[in-house]
Amino acid sequence: YDFGDLVRTVACSIPETSTKWDEIRLQEGIFEQLMLGYLEGIKHLVSSEEFESLLLGGEVMTCMMGLRFFTDHLQGNVYYRVHYPEQNLHRAKNQMILLRDQQAKREILLDIWKKAMEKVQPSDN
């Protein structure tokens, strides 16, 4: 979950509170740097299987947070602080647009992941 949340928040072109729908996208260069840094930092702590699960982490967390924002909106904004009534609905839309972009770029992200794996070999714990 940590890597996925990192991708969702740091590699997105704009904050999750933005309503500039046309500007929401995953930045591949930042994703690549996050992947390399994260893999380097955890390579002695996790197995190959755990390394392989990182690739979809961004999609999973983006989808989950989008659903959580939407659910909170439907429940009256009781969990996430909002500055206006539709903010959680807008956050949910933001995350779903980001998710769609992540899915559209899956092959690019897979290539980035493969190159990162070649540079940083995990230990099989």
ROTIMI-206539 format. One record per residue: residue number from 1; residue in three letters; chain; x, y, z of N, C-alpha, C in turn. Coordinates in Angstrom, 2 decimals, always signed. Example, Ala and Ser with C-alpha at 12.3 -4.5 7.8 and 13.67 -1.06 7.14 Angstrom:
// ROTIMI-206539
zaro|tilo|marlo|n.c1|n.c2|n.c3|ca.c1|ca.c2|ca.c3|c.c1|c.c2|c.c3
1|ALA|A|+13.19|-5.69|+7.80|+12.30|-4.50|+7.80|+13.20|-3.30|+7.80
2|SER|A|+12.85|-2.25|+7.08|+13.67|-1.06|+7.14|+12.90|+0.03|+7.87
//
This chain:
// ROTIMI-206539
zaro|tilo|marlo|n.c1|n.c2|n.c3|ca.c1|ca.c2|ca.c3|c.c1|c.c2|c.c3
1|TYR|A|+0.81|-1.21|+0.00|+0.00|+0.00|+0.00|+0.85|+1.27|+0.00
2|ASP|A|+2.00|+1.22|+0.66|+2.83|+2.42|+0.76|+3.29|+2.90|-0.60
3|PHE|A|+3.81|+1.98|-1.42|+4.29|+2.39|-2.73|+3.13|+2.88|-3.60
4|GLY|A|+2.02|+2.20|-3.54|+0.86|+2.62|-4.33|+0.37|+4.00|-3.95
5|ASP|A|+0.36|+4.29|-2.67|-0.07|+5.62|-2.24|+0.96|+6.67|-2.63
6|LEU|A|+2.23|+6.30|-2.60|+3.29|+7.20|-3.04|+3.10|+7.55|-4.52
7|VAL|A|+2.84|+6.55|-5.34|+2.62|+6.77|-6.77|+1.42|+7.68|-6.98
8|ARG|A|+0.33|+7.37|-6.31|-0.92|+8.10|-6.48|-0.77|+9.57|-6.13
9|THR|A|+0.00|+9.86|-5.11|+0.12|+11.25|-4.66|+1.27|+12.01|-5.29
10|VAL|A|+2.41|+11.35|-5.50|+3.60|+12.06|-5.97|+3.71|+12.06|-7.50
11|ALA|A|+3.33|+10.97|-8.15|+3.50|+10.89|-9.60|+2.34|+11.49|-10.38
12|CYS|A|+1.31|+11.92|-9.69|+0.19|+12.58|-10.37|+0.59|+14.02|-10.71
13|SER|A|+0.14|+14.47|-11.85|+0.53|+15.80|-12.34|-0.02|+16.94|-11.49
14|ILE|A|-1.12|+16.72|-10.80|-1.72|+17.76|-9.95|-2.29|+17.13|-8.69
15|PRO|A|-2.56|+17.90|-7.65|-3.06|+17.35|-6.38|-4.44|+16.70|-6.52
16|GLU|A|-4.75|+15.81|-5.60|-6.03|+15.10|-5.63|-7.23|+16.03|-5.43
17|THR|A|-6.99|+17.22|-4.97|-8.09|+18.17|-4.76|-8.38|+19.02|-6.00
18|SER|A|-7.57|+18.88|-7.04|-7.74|+19.69|-8.24|-8.95|+19.24|-9.05
19|THR|A|-9.61|+20.20|-9.67|-10.71|+19.90|-10.58|-10.34|+20.24|-12.03
20|LYS|A|-9.07|+20.33|-12.29|-8.59|+20.56|-13.67|-8.49|+19.19|-14.35
21|TRP|A|-9.65|+18.64|-14.70|-9.74|+17.26|-15.17|-8.81|+16.96|-16.33
22|ASP|A|-8.64|+17.88|-17.25|-7.80|+17.65|-18.43|-6.31|+17.63|-18.12
23|GLU|A|-5.93|+18.03|-16.93|-4.51|+18.08|-16.56|-4.07|+16.90|-15.70
24|ILE|A|-4.99|+16.02|-15.37|-4.68|+14.90|-14.49|-4.04|+13.78|-15.29
25|ARG|A|-2.80|+13.44|-14.91|-2.11|+12.34|-15.58|-0.98|+11.82|-14.69
26|LEU|A|-0.63|+10.59|-14.93|+0.52|+10.01|-14.26|+1.78|+10.44|-15.00
27|GLN|A|+2.74|+10.93|-14.27|+4.01|+11.38|-14.85|+5.00|+10.21|-14.84
28|GLU|A|+5.28|+9.69|-16.02|+6.11|+8.49|-16.12|+7.52|+8.70|-15.56
29|GLY|A|+8.10|+9.86|-15.77|+9.45|+10.12|-15.26|+9.51|+10.07|-13.75
30|ILE|A|+8.51|+10.63|-13.11|+8.47|+10.59|-11.65|+8.20|+9.16|-11.18
31|PHE|A|+7.30|+8.46|-11.88|+7.03|+7.05|-11.55|+8.33|+6.24|-11.61
32|GLU|A|+9.13|+6.48|-12.64|+10.39|+5.75|-12.79|+11.33|+6.02|-11.62
33|GLN|A|+11.47|+7.27|-11.23|+12.35|+7.61|-10.11|+11.83|+7.03|-8.79
34|LEU|A|+10.52|+7.06|-8.60|+9.93|+6.45|-7.40|+10.20|+4.96|-7.37
35|MET|A|+10.00|+4.31|-8.51|+10.21|+2.86|-8.59|+11.66|+2.52|-8.28
36|LEU|A|+12.60|+3.21|-8.90|+14.02|+2.93|-8.66|+14.40|+3.16|-7.20
37|GLY|A|+13.99|+4.28|-6.66|+14.33|+4.60|-5.27|+13.70|+3.63|-4.29
38|TYR|A|+12.45|+3.30|-4.51|+11.75|+2.39|-3.60|+12.36|+0.99|-3.67
39|LEU|A|+12.60|+0.51|-4.89|+13.20|-0.82|-5.04|+14.58|-0.89|-4.38
40|GLU|A|+15.37|+0.15|-4.59|+16.70|+0.18|-3.98|+16.61|+0.13|-2.46
41|GLY|A|+15.65|+0.84|-1.92|+15.51|+0.92|-0.47|+15.00|-0.34|+0.19
42|ILE|A|+14.23|-1.15|-0.55|+13.64|-2.34|+0.07|+14.19|-3.66|-0.46
43|LYS|A|+15.17|-3.61|-1.34|+15.61|-4.83|-2.02|+16.07|-5.94|-1.07
44|HIS|A|+16.55|-5.61|+0.09|+17.01|-6.64|+1.03|+15.92|-7.05|+2.02
45|LEU|A|+14.75|-6.45|+1.89|+13.69|-6.69|+2.86|+12.54|-7.53|+2.32
46|VAL|A|+12.41|-7.62|+1.00|+11.24|-8.29|+0.43|+11.63|-9.35|-0.59
47|SER|A|+10.68|-10.22|-0.89|+10.89|-11.30|-1.85|+10.60|-10.82|-3.27
48|SER|A|+10.92|-11.66|-4.23|+10.63|-11.36|-5.63|+9.14|-11.16|-5.86
49|GLU|A|+8.33|-11.96|-5.20|+6.88|-11.84|-5.34|+6.38|-10.47|-4.87
50|GLU|A|+6.96|-10.00|-3.78|+6.57|-8.68|-3.28|+7.01|-7.58|-4.25
51|PHE|A|+8.16|-7.74|-4.85|+8.61|-6.78|-5.87|+7.61|-6.73|-7.01
52|GLU|A|+7.16|-7.90|-7.45|+6.24|-7.98|-8.58|+4.90|-7.31|-8.27
53|SER|A|+4.51|-7.30|-7.02|+3.22|-6.70|-6.66|+3.24|-5.17|-6.70
54|LEU|A|+4.42|-4.58|-6.73|+4.52|-3.12|-6.72|+3.91|-2.47|-7.95
55|LEU|A|+4.00|-3.13|-9.07|+3.57|-2.52|-10.32|+2.11|-2.08|-10.29
56|LEU|A|+1.26|-2.91|-9.73|-0.16|-2.56|-9.70|-0.55|-1.75|-8.47
57|GLY|A|+0.40|-1.51|-7.59|+0.10|-0.78|-6.36|-0.51|+0.58|-6.58
58|GLY|A|-0.01|+1.31|-7.56|-0.56|+2.63|-7.85|-2.00|+2.57|-8.29
59|GLU|A|-2.32|+1.60|-9.15|-3.70|+1.45|-9.61|-4.62|+1.06|-8.46
60|VAL|A|-4.18|+0.12|-7.66|-5.02|-0.35|-6.55|-5.31|+0.79|-5.57
61|MET|A|-4.29|+1.52|-5.18|-4.49|+2.61|-4.22|-5.30|+3.75|-4.81
62|THR|A|-5.10|+4.06|-6.08|-5.86|+5.12|-6.72|-7.34|+4.75|-6.76
63|CYS|A|-7.63|+3.52|-7.15|-9.02|+3.05|-7.18|-9.62|+3.06|-5.78
64|MET|A|-8.88|+2.53|-4.82|-9.38|+2.46|-3.45|-9.67|+3.86|-2.89
65|MET|A|-8.76|+4.79|-3.11|-8.99|+6.14|-2.59|-10.14|+6.82|-3.31
66|GLY|A|-10.26|+6.60|-4.61|-11.40|+7.15|-5.33|-12.72|+6.65|-4.76
67|LEU|A|-12.78|+5.36|-4.47|-13.99|+4.79|-3.87|-14.22|+5.32|-2.46
68|ARG|A|-13.17|+5.50|-1.71|-13.31|+6.03|-0.35|-13.81|+7.47|-0.37
69|PHE|A|-13.26|+8.29|-1.28|-13.75|+9.67|-1.40|-15.22|+9.69|-1.81
70|PHE|A|-15.58|+8.83|-2.75|-16.97|+8.79|-3.22|-17.90|+8.32|-2.10
71|THR|A|-17.49|+7.28|-1.39|-18.30|+6.78|-0.27|-18.47|+7.86|+0.79
72|ASP|A|-17.41|+8.57|+1.10|-17.50|+9.63|+2.10|-18.44|+10.73|+1.63
73|HIS|A|-18.38|+11.06|+0.35|-19.31|+12.05|-0.20|-20.75|+11.59|-0.01
74|LEU|A|-21.03|+10.33|-0.32|-22.39|+9.80|-0.19|-22.86|+9.77|+1.26
75|GLN|A|-21.91|+9.62|+2.19|-22.25|+9.56|+3.61|-22.25|+10.93|+4.28
76|GLY|A|-22.09|+11.98|+3.51|-22.16|+13.33|+4.08|-20.83|+13.92|+4.49
77|ASN|A|-19.73|+13.42|+3.92|-18.40|+13.97|+4.19|-18.03|+13.90|+5.68
78|VAL|A|-18.15|+12.72|+6.23|-17.91|+12.55|+7.67|-16.47|+12.15|+8.00
79|TYR|A|-15.72|+11.64|+7.03|-14.38|+11.16|+7.32|-13.30|+12.13|+6.86
80|TYR|A|-13.34|+12.51|+5.61|-12.34|+13.43|+5.05|-12.83|+14.87|+5.17
81|ARG|A|-11.97|+15.73|+5.65|-12.31|+17.14|+5.78|-12.52|+17.74|+4.40
82|VAL|A|-13.57|+18.52|+4.28|-13.86|+19.19|+3.01|-14.03|+20.68|+3.24
83|HIS|A|-13.77|+21.45|+2.17|-13.94|+22.90|+2.23|-15.20|+23.33|+1.50
84|TYR|A|-15.81|+22.42|+0.77|-17.09|+22.68|+0.10|-17.78|+21.33|-0.08
85|PRO|A|-19.10|+21.28|-0.16|-19.84|+20.01|-0.13|-19.46|+18.98|-1.19
86|GLU|A|-19.07|+19.40|-2.37|-18.76|+18.46|-3.45|-17.28|+18.06|-3.50
87|GLN|A|-16.50|+18.47|-2.54|-15.05|+18.24|-2.63|-14.69|+16.76|-2.70
88|ASN|A|-15.32|+15.93|-1.90|-15.00|+14.50|-1.96|-15.46|+13.88|-3.27
89|LEU|A|-16.55|+14.36|-3.83|-16.98|+13.89|-5.14|-15.95|+14.29|-6.19
90|HIS|A|-15.44|+15.49|-6.10|-14.40|+15.95|-7.02|-13.11|+15.16|-6.83
91|ARG|A|-12.77|+14.86|-5.59|-11.58|+14.04|-5.33|-11.75|+12.65|-5.96
92|ALA|A|-12.94|+12.10|-5.81|-13.21|+10.77|-6.39|-13.05|+10.81|-7.91
93|LYS|A|-13.60|+11.83|-8.54|-13.47|+11.96|-10.00|-12.01|+12.11|-10.39
94|ASN|A|-11.28|+12.91|-9.65|-9.85|+13.11|-9.89|-9.13|+11.77|-9.88
95|GLN|A|-9.40|+10.95|-8.87|-8.72|+9.67|-8.74|-9.11|+8.70|-9.84
96|MET|A|-10.36|+8.73|-10.27|-10.79|+7.84|-11.35|-10.16|+8.24|-12.68
97|ILE|A|-9.97|+9.53|-12.90|-9.27|+9.99|-14.10|-7.81|+9.54|-14.05
98|LEU|A|-7.19|+9.68|-12.88|-5.81|+9.22|-12.72|-5.72|+7.71|-12.95
99|LEU|A|-6.66|+6.96|-12.41|-6.67|+5.51|-12.59|-6.76|+5.16|-14.08
100|ARG|A|-7.64|+5.82|-14.78|-7.78|+5.56|-16.22|-6.46|+5.83|-16.95
101|ASP|A|-5.75|+6.89|-16.56|-4.47|+7.19|-17.18|-3.42|+6.14|-16.82
102|GLN|A|-3.43|+5.69|-15.58|-2.50|+4.63|-15.18|-2.74|+3.37|-16.01
103|GLN|A|-4.01|+3.03|-16.19|-4.33|+1.83|-16.96|-3.94|+1.98|-18.42
104|ALA|A|-4.14|+3.17|-18.97|-3.76|+3.43|-20.36|-2.24|+3.33|-20.55
105|LYS|A|-1.50|+3.63|-19.49|-0.03|+3.62|-19.55|+0.58|+2.34|-18.98
106|ARG|A|-0.22|+1.32|-18.81|+0.25|+0.10|-18.15|+1.48|-0.50|-18.83
107|GLU|A|+1.51|-0.53|-20.15|+2.66|-1.09|-20.86|+3.92|-0.25|-20.62
108|ILE|A|+3.77|+1.06|-20.62|+4.90|+1.96|-20.34|+5.41|+1.71|-18.93
109|LEU|A|+4.48|+1.62|-17.97|+4.86|+1.40|-16.57|+5.49|+0.03|-16.38
110|LEU|A|+5.01|-0.96|-17.13|+5.60|-2.29|-17.08|+7.05|-2.25|-17.57
111|ASP|A|+7.30|-1.53|-18.63|+8.67|-1.39|-19.13|+9.56|-0.69|-18.10
112|ILE|A|+9.04|+0.34|-17.46|+9.80|+1.04|-16.41|+10.12|+0.08|-15.28
113|TRP|A|+9.12|-0.71|-14.88|+9.30|-1.67|-13.79|+10.37|-2.70|-14.16
114|LYS|A|+10.29|-3.22|-15.39|+11.27|-4.23|-15.83|+12.69|-3.67|-15.80
115|LYS|A|+12.85|-2.46|-16.29|+14.18|-1.83|-16.29|+14.68|-1.60|-14.86
116|ALA|A|+13.77|-1.21|-13.99|+14.15|-1.01|-12.58|+14.54|-2.34|-11.94
117|MET|A|+13.81|-3.40|-12.27|+14.13|-4.72|-11.72|+15.51|-5.19|-12.18
118|GLU|A|+15.88|-4.86|-13.41|+17.20|-5.24|-13.92|+18.30|-4.51|-13.15
119|LYS|A|+18.05|-3.28|-12.77|+19.04|-2.48|-12.04|+19.14|-2.88|-10.58
120|VAL|A|+18.01|-3.26|-10.01|+17.94|-3.55|-8.58|+17.40|-4.97|-8.41
121|GLN|A|+18.28|-5.90|-8.21|+17.86|-7.29|-8.05|+17.43|-7.56|-6.62
122|PRO|A|+16.19|-8.05|-6.42|+15.74|-8.37|-5.07|+16.42|-9.62|-4.54
123|SER|A|+16.49|-9.72|-3.23|+16.97|-10.95|-2.62|+15.74|-11.80|-2.35
124|ASP|A|+15.85|-13.10|-2.50|+14.71|-13.98|-2.22|+14.73|-14.37|-0.76
125|ASN|A|+13.95|-13.61|+0.05|+13.86|-13.88|+1.49|+12.95|-15.05|+1.74
//
